[in-house]
Amino acid sequence: MPETPDPIANAKGRCLCGAVTISVAQMKAELDVCHCAMCRRWGGSALMGVSGESFTVGGREHVTSYASSAWAERAFCNKCGSNLWYRYTPADNFSFLAGLFDLPDNLEFLQQIFVDEKPGYYDFAQQCPMKTGAEIIAEAKAAGHTFEES
């Protein structure tokens, strides 16, 4: 089994204009990648997200959230439009957009999800677990989360 990389102690990120800042404690040194149609429409391509044990957000007055489904919210800076995070509401889990942070070059993908919705015009070279939307929904239900499809 591959060794889990050491977390990043205190990762600091910001939106394009700097009005919103995010500090993530003990950020996992891995990326989650989502290929679902909503993530691609929201950000123009696959979402590459990072998460950690806890976080703080500065400039919250510049954060606007949008309930994109019955189980998720997406947030952006209302000054510059930078996408900030995806929040899975049943578990209150946040996934911050990796591009907000200056991250080390050696980060690897933890998993790619909704691969059944990935278009054929791009592929990533890194090998990692690949899960379909049905598999992700089944995992959420098995964890006791409500995952109503809209």
C-alpha positions in Angstrom: 0.0 0.0 0.0 1.4 3.4 -0.9 2.5 5.7 1.9 0.3 8.6 2.7 2.2 11.9 2.2 2.7 14.2 5.1 0.1 16.9 5.4 0.9 20.5 4.7 1.0 22.2 8.1 -0.6 25.5 7.3 -1.5 26.1 3.6 -2.5 29.7 2.7 -4.6 30.6 -0.3 -6.4 33.5 -1.8 -8.8 34.5 -4.6 -7.5 36.3 -7.6 -8.1 39.8 -6.1 -7.0 38.8 -2.6 -10.3 39.9 -1.0 -10.8 36.3 0.3 -8.1 34.4 2.1 -8.2 30.8 3.2 -5.9 29.0 5.7 -6.1 25.3 5.9 -4.5 23.4 8.8 -3.0 20.0 8.1 -4.0 20.1 4.4 -3.9 16.6 2.9 -1.1 16.4 0.4 -3.4 14.9 -2.2 -5.9 16.1 -4.7 -9.5 14.9 -5.3 -10.6 15.3 -8.9 -14.2 15.5 -9.9 -15.3 15.2 -13.6 -19.1 15.7 -13.0 -20.9 18.0 -15.4 -21.6 20.6 -12.7 -18.0 20.9 -11.7 -16.9 21.2 -15.3 -19.6 23.9 -16.0 -18.7 25.7 -12.8 -14.9 25.9 -13.4 -14.5 25.1 -17.1 -12.8 21.8 -16.4 -12.4 19.1 -13.8 -12.4 20.3 -10.2 -9.2 19.7 -8.4 -9.8 20.0 -4.7 -7.9 20.0 -1.5 -9.0 19.6 2.1 -7.7 19.5 5.7 -8.5 19.2 9.3 -9.7 22.8 9.8 -9.7 26.1 8.0 -10.3 29.8 8.4 -11.7 32.2 5.9 -10.8 35.9 5.8 -13.0 38.4 3.9 -16.2 36.4 4.4 -18.2 39.5 3.4 -16.8 38.9 -0.2 -18.0 35.2 -0.3 -21.2 34.3 -2.1 -22.5 30.8 -1.9 -24.8 29.0 -4.3 -26.8 25.9 -3.5 -26.0 23.9 -6.7 -28.0 20.8 -5.7 -29.9 19.3 -2.8 -26.6 18.2 -1.3 -24.0 20.8 -2.3 -23.0 24.4 -2.2 -20.4 26.2 -4.2 -18.8 29.5 -3.2 -17.0 32.3 -5.0 -15.5 35.7 -4.4 -18.1 38.3 -5.2 -15.4 40.9 -6.2 -13.3 38.9 -8.7 -15.4 35.8 -9.3 -12.8 33.3 -8.2 -14.3 29.9 -7.3 -13.4 29.1 -3.7 -14.9 25.8 -2.5 -17.4 23.0 -3.0 -19.2 21.9 0.2 -20.9 18.6 0.5 -23.6 19.8 2.9 -24.8 16.5 4.5 -21.3 15.9 6.0 -20.3 19.6 6.0 -17.2 18.7 4.1 -15.3 21.4 2.2 -13.1 20.9 -0.8 -11.1 24.1 -1.7 -10.0 24.7 -5.3 -6.3 23.7 -5.4 -5.4 26.7 -7.6 -6.0 29.1 -4.7 -2.9 27.8 -3.0 0.8 27.7 -3.8 1.2 23.9 -3.5 4.2 21.7 -3.9 4.7 20.1 -7.3 4.7 16.6 -6.0 1.0 16.3 -5.0 -0.8 13.3 -6.4 -4.4 12.5 -7.0 -6.2 10.6 -4.2 -9.0 9.7 -6.6 -11.0 10.8 -9.6 -14.8 10.7 -9.3 -17.7 10.9 -11.7 -15.4 9.4 -14.3 -18.4 8.2 -16.2 -19.2 12.0 -16.9 -15.6 12.8 -18.0 -15.5 14.0 -21.6 -13.0 12.5 -24.0 -11.2 15.7 -24.7 -8.9 15.4 -21.7 -7.1 12.8 -19.6 -4.7 12.9 -16.7 -1.5 10.8 -16.6 -1.5 10.1 -12.9 -2.9 6.7 -11.9 -5.4 6.6 -9.0 -8.7 5.1 -8.1 -11.4 6.0 -10.6 -15.0 6.0 -9.4 -18.3 6.5 -11.3 -21.1 8.7 -10.0 -23.1 5.6 -9.0 -20.1 4.4 -6.9 -19.8 7.8 -5.2 -23.5 8.0 -4.4 -23.4 4.4 -3.0 -20.5 5.3 -0.8 -22.4 8.4 0.5 -25.5 6.3 1.2 -23.4 3.6 3.0 -22.0 6.4 5.2 -25.6 7.3 6.1 -25.7 10.5 4.1 -28.8 11.7 2.2 -27.8 12.0 -1.4 -30.9 12.9 -3.2 -30.4 13.0 -7.0 -31.8 16.2 -8.6 
